[in-house]
Amino acid sequence: MSNPLELAQNRDYYFRLWERVQSHEPLISPEEALAAEVMKAHPEFHEIWNSPELYKGREFNGSAEENPFLHVAMHVVIEAQLRTGEPPIVREYAQERLNLGIDAHEVAHELAKTFVAQLFKALRSGKLFDHERYTKALEAQLRKGTR
């Protein structure tokens, strides 16, 4: 699978993909289909996808506004984890939250928030992503029963 985080930095990928989705062109890979599915599920970003000339070079202030490219990339990462079952805690976490009546989209956001927190720890420390720490963070949240 292509690295969704690298794709978040390559905005042209998303703009081209959206153009293909809108023109009903066939998608080449399962990864593209997944990214397209995520993009379609976020109508709040459709204006951005439809306006590459306005958003291609625009910086998004993470504390004031959401970066739609990173948002889609995180959904793709989480959905891929859910589909593959790796790490297994992701499916377990999702199932327990869904059983509590939490909306699937919200569950994906919870998982992404934890993933991003662990990713930023790795980036700040200059180390590789710690899958064990990610697993432990999700296990701790399940034990608490809430996010």
N, C-alpha and C positions, 0 to 999 in steps of 0.2 A: 504494500500500500504506500502511496505517496505520503510524505510527511505533511499532515494538515497544518502544522505550525509554519513550515516553510511556505506553504501555499497561502497562508494568511498574509505573509509579507509580499506575495506575488499577486497583487490585486488583479492584474490582467487575467489570471486564471479564472477568477470569479466572474469578471465582466464577460469574458468569452463564453463561459459556461452558461451564464444567464441568457445571453443572446441565443445560444443554441437551444436552451429550454423554451424560450419564447417563440422560436421559429420551428419548434417541434422536430429538430434534428436529432438523430439517434445519438445516444451517449456511448462512449467508447468502452468504459470500464465500470465495474461495480462501485468504485470509489467516486467516479463522476456522478453516477446515479444517486449515491448517498448524499453527496454534497448538494446536488440539485434538489433532492427531497427536503433537505434542511433549509435551503434557501426559499423554497416555495412555502414552507411552514412558518416563515417569518415575514408576513406582509409589511411589517413596520420597516423593513429594509428594502422593499421592492423599488422605492424611489431611488435609492442609492444604486442598486443594480442597473436601473434604467438610465442612469446619468453618469457614465464613467468619466466624462469630461469634467464634471464637477467634483468627483470624489477620488479620482485616481491618485492624486498626490496629497490629498487632505489628511492632516494629522487629527487624530481623535484623542481628546484629553480623557484618559481613563478614569479620572475621578469625577469628571463632569458629564461625560457622555460615553456611551458604549461603542466599542469598535466592532462594527458589523462583521468584518473579515475575521477577526479573532473569535467572535461569538460563533460564527458558522464553523470555524475550525474546531472549536471545543466541542460543539455538538457532534461533529464527525468523529472526533476521538472517542467520545463517550459511546456513541452508537456502535462504533467498531468494537469497543470493549464489550458491550452488551451482546453483540452478535457472535463474537468469538468466544465469549466466556473467559477472557483473559484480561485482567486477573479475575478469578472466580468470585471474589468479594463484590465486584461491581454488580453482577447479576443478583447476588444475595441481597445486597443493599437495596437495589431497585425493587425486587420482589417484596421485601418487607415494607418498604415505603408505599408501594402500590396497594398492598394489603390493608394499609391504614387509610386508604382512600386519597392519597396524595396523587395529584395529576401527573401523568407520565412526563410531560414537558417540565414540570417543576422538579421532578426527581432527576431528570437529566441536568438541570441547572445546579441542583445540589451536588451531584457527582462532579460536574465541571468545576464548581467552586473549589472543591477539595483537590481535584487534579491540578488546577492552576496554582493553588497555594503550594503544593508540593513541587510543581515545576519551577516556580519562582525561587523557592528555597534552593533548588539545585542550581539554577542560574546564578543566584547571588553567591553561592559557595564555590562555583566553578567546578562542581562535581556532576556526575551522571545522575539522571533521574533515579530516585530511590523507590523502587517498586514495593519493597517491604514497608517502607514508611507510609506510602500511599495506602497499602492494604491495612496497616495498623490504624491509620487515621479514619478510614471508613468503618473498621470494626469498632472503634471507640464511639463513633457517632451512632452506630446501631445500638450499642449498649446504653447510651444515653436515651435513645428512643426519639430524639428530636435533633433538628439541625440548629 
